[in-house]
């Protein structure tokens, strides 16, 4: 099982940027698809972006054109660059590992990070 540690959250004004990082331990990182999820108060956890082991990506419609997911298989790290942030992006962001991308679907893996808070002020 992959162990995941997120970092990079914080408070930012609307229109600003943040970059989240998710550092993974374990020797299966390079062959795993990875995903970023978020959960706002009172809402269900939702997929934000995912990336396959080969670098193919998928995004939620609400973040397309603003967020970019990437990975560094040497550093065992996946990133989420978030630009043009909006107050509705406020949530706890979670990294998920060990997943699979099949067609248009991201199948959740068994590994979760502890979450990092992102707050966007208006």
C-alpha positions as CSV (number, residue, x, y, z in Angstrom):
1,X,0.0,0.0,0.0
2,X,1.2,3.5,-0.8
3,X,1.5,6.0,2.0
4,X,0.7,9.6,1.0
5,X,1.5,13.0,2.6
6,X,-0.1,16.2,1.2
7,X,1.3,19.7,1.6
8,X,0.8,23.1,0.1
9,X,-2.6,24.2,1.2
10,X,-3.4,27.5,2.7
11,X,-5.4,30.8,2.5
12,X,-5.4,32.7,-0.8
13,X,-7.5,35.5,-2.3
14,X,-9.7,34.8,-5.2
15,X,-7.8,34.8,-8.4
16,X,-4.6,33.6,-6.7
17,X,-2.7,30.3,-7.1
18,X,-1.6,27.4,-4.9
19,X,0.4,24.3,-5.7
20,X,-0.4,21.1,-3.8
21,X,2.1,18.3,-3.5
22,X,1.5,14.7,-2.6
23,X,4.6,12.7,-1.6
24,X,4.2,8.9,-1.9
25,X,6.2,6.1,-0.2
26,X,6.4,2.6,-1.6
27,X,7.6,1.1,-4.8
28,X,4.3,1.0,-6.7
29,X,4.0,4.8,-7.2
30,X,5.2,4.8,-10.8
31,X,2.7,2.2,-11.9
32,X,-0.3,3.7,-10.1
33,X,-2.8,6.3,-11.3
34,X,-3.2,9.1,-8.8
35,X,-6.0,11.4,-8.0
36,X,-6.8,14.6,-6.2
37,X,-10.2,14.9,-4.5
38,X,-11.8,17.6,-2.5
39,X,-14.5,17.8,0.1
40,X,-16.2,21.0,1.2
41,X,-18.3,21.2,4.4
42,X,-21.6,19.5,4.0
43,X,-20.7,18.1,0.5
44,X,-19.5,14.8,-0.8
45,X,-15.9,14.2,-1.7
46,X,-15.5,14.8,-5.4
47,X,-12.8,14.0,-7.9
48,X,-10.8,17.1,-9.0
49,X,-8.1,15.6,-11.3
50,X,-6.4,12.3,-12.0
51,X,-3.3,11.2,-13.8
52,X,-2.3,7.8,-15.1
53,X,1.1,6.2,-14.7
54,X,1.8,7.3,-18.3
55,X,0.7,10.9,-17.8
56,X,-2.8,10.9,-19.2
57,X,-5.0,13.3,-17.3
58,X,-8.7,13.9,-16.5
59,X,-10.3,16.9,-14.8
60,X,-13.6,17.8,-13.3
61,X,-15.4,20.3,-15.5
62,X,-15.4,22.9,-12.7
63,X,-11.6,23.1,-12.8
64,X,-10.7,22.6,-16.5
65,X,-8.4,25.3,-17.7
66,X,-7.5,26.4,-14.2
67,X,-6.0,23.4,-12.5
68,X,-3.1,21.2,-13.8
69,X,-2.2,17.8,-12.4
70,X,1.3,16.4,-12.9
71,X,3.7,13.8,-11.5
72,X,7.4,13.2,-11.0
73,X,8.0,9.5,-10.9
74,X,11.6,10.1,-9.7
75,X,10.5,12.1,-6.7
76,X,7.4,9.9,-6.2
77,X,5.3,13.0,-6.0
78,X,2.1,14.2,-7.7
79,X,1.2,17.9,-7.9
80,X,-1.9,20.0,-8.4
81,X,-1.3,23.5,-9.7
82,X,-4.3,25.6,-9.0
83,X,-4.7,28.9,-10.7
84,X,-7.5,31.5,-10.9
85,X,-8.9,30.2,-7.6
86,X,-12.5,30.8,-6.7
87,X,-14.2,30.8,-3.3
88,X,-16.1,27.7,-4.4
89,X,-12.7,25.9,-4.6
90,X,-12.5,26.1,-0.8
91,X,-12.3,22.5,0.6
92,X,-10.0,20.0,2.1
93,X,-8.0,18.4,-0.7
94,X,-7.0,14.8,-0.5
95,X,-4.6,12.8,-2.6
96,X,-5.5,9.2,-3.6
97,X,-3.1,6.6,-4.7
98,X,-3.2,3.2,-6.3
99,X,-6.1,4.0,-8.5
100,X,-6.8,3.2,-12.2
101,X,-7.9,5.3,-15.1
102,X,-10.1,3.4,-17.5
103,X,-11.7,5.3,-20.3
104,X,-13.3,8.3,-18.7
105,X,-13.4,6.9,-15.2
106,X,-10.9,7.1,-12.3
107,X,-11.2,4.0,-10.1
108,X,-10.3,5.0,-6.6
109,X,-7.2,3.4,-5.0
110,X,-6.9,2.2,-1.4
111,X,-4.4,4.9,-0.3
112,X,-5.5,8.3,1.0
113,X,-3.5,11.2,2.4
114,X,-4.5,13.1,5.5
115,X,-5.8,16.1,3.5
116,X,-4.8,19.7,3.2
117,X,-7.0,22.7,3.7
118,X,-7.4,25.2,0.8
119,X,-9.4,28.4,1.6
120,X,-10.1,31.0,-1.0
121,X,-11.4,34.3,0.2
122,X,-13.5,36.6,-1.9
